[in-house]
Amino acid sequence: MIQLIKPYLDYQELEPQFAKIINSGMLTKGEYSKRFPEMLKNYTGAASAFLTTSATTALTMSLKLLDVGPGDEIIVSDFSFPASSNVIEDLGATPVFADVSLDTYNMTLDSVKANLSEKTKAVMFVDALGNPSGLLDIAEFCKEHNLVLIEDAACAIGSRVGETKVGNIADLTCFSFHPRKLLTCGEGGAITTNNPKYAEVLSYKLNHGANADGEFVSFGYNYRMPELACCLGCSQLPRIDDIVVQRRAQARQYAELLEPLGYIAQRADDLTYHNMQSVVFMVPEDVSRDGLCKWLAEQGVESTIGTYCLSATAYYKAKYNNVQPNALYLQRNTITLPCYENVSVDEVCEKIASYRAS
Ligand SMILES: Cc1ncc(COP(=O)(O)O)c(C=O)c1O
């Protein structure tokens, strides 16, 4: 089976480090737990970085930081994984679904403008499949309207806009280290910010409410990543740029072979450097996406949908009945293809071409 993704991890390299951690008994709050956020800070260029257990808890923490609750609206990209809106719903606030571009798959400025109301407390931009296209326009709009910009960058480690890395653009940026991501810790997440006030509150909220002197100045949470997971993060981060270069080359190869067959690649703006967390294509109109996925599975190739139209999922459709057409089109007509070291792009594309011919 050609899998969708394999983690970029090397057990031989990790074994001595794991042994050291286990033998030390410091399974949490050890050396790697301190080093990993420092490395993230240096890599992204953000002033502060904090670890969490997942992107979901990073996003929840970010919303709690803003005191988001009942009566508040958060404008959120409609083409994403349901965690993006679940965290809003969980706090009793209202997710307002912004439709996305059929080219970049990201929320459009027009859709944000159309959904702005007096209740809007923040905007949650999602880097669809790692793509930060359009982020700067949304950031500028948020600044003009005094709105906080939270970036769901679960998929976007290693992406940038111009020379500025994701993590150093929005007010609060949330990453995921789930195994489908380019950098994985098994589970894990992070928040980066350049806002010193947010950083101060995060430092005690993420430490059970205790400040640097150990005084419990507030109530707080434990969203800590275990030491072994932090060690995984430290080992991969120095390689992330090389991983992205390799994925971008594979994505280009896919595009060269599939675009003549009518498949359309996700587009990135000129300024944008997309990490190609997922290589996703819109299928031609005469190709059934579900039929193609099934055919590829029979041929030993794993594939999946692009991602979800949040407003069309059962819960949100029943509650808000506000399905966004472009996001729905993308949910139905996009496919994610295998991408990692040594995947035979030629072989996958041959199988895709033979589906059409069959
Ligand atoms: C855009 C987006 N946001 C949030 C999440 C949730 O990430 P985690 O599993 O780290 O909570 C995902 C996971 O796939 C995602 O793709």
The ligand as an SDF file (V2000), in Angstrom:
LIG
                    3D

 16 16  0  0  0  0  0  0  0  0999 V2000
   -6.9380   22.8880   10.2970 C   0  0  0  0  0  0  0  0  0  0  0  0
   -6.9020   22.0280   11.5270 C   0  0  0  0  0  0  0  0  0  0  0  0
   -7.1830   22.5720   12.7120 N   0  0  0  0  0  0  0  0  0  0  0  0
   -7.1330   21.8490   13.8490 C   0  0  0  0  0  0  0  0  0  0  0  0
   -6.7960   20.5140   13.8310 C   0  0  0  0  0  0  0  0  0  0  0  0
   -6.7380   19.7550   15.1050 C   0  0  0  0  0  0  0  0  0  0  0  0
   -5.4100   19.4250   15.4120 O   0  0  0  0  0  0  0  0  0  0  0  0
   -5.0660   18.5050   16.6650 P   0  0  0  0  0  0  0  0  0  0  0  0
   -5.3330   17.0730   16.2510 O   0  0  0  0  0  0  0  0  0  0  0  0
   -3.6140   18.7420   16.9520 O   0  0  0  0  0  0  0  0  0  0  0  0
   -5.9370   18.9350   17.7840 O   0  0  0  0  0  0  0  0  0  0  0  0
   -6.5120   19.8950   12.6170 C   0  0  0  0  0  0  0  0  0  0  0  0
   -6.1680   18.4730   12.5680 C   0  0  0  0  0  0  0  0  0  0  0  0
   -6.0850   17.8400   11.5620 O   0  0  0  0  0  0  0  0  0  0  0  0
   -6.5570   20.6670   11.4330 C   0  0  0  0  0  0  0  0  0  0  0  0
   -6.2710   20.1240   10.2370 O   0  0  0  0  0  0  0  0  0  0  0  0
  1  2  1  0
  2  3  1  0
  2 15  2  0
  3  4  2  0
  4  5  1  0
  5  6  1  0
  5 12  2  0
  6  7  1  0
  7  8  1  0
  8  9  2  0
  8 10  1  0
  8 11  1  0
 12 13  1  0
 12 15  1  0
 13 14  2  0
 15 16  1  0
M  END
$$$$
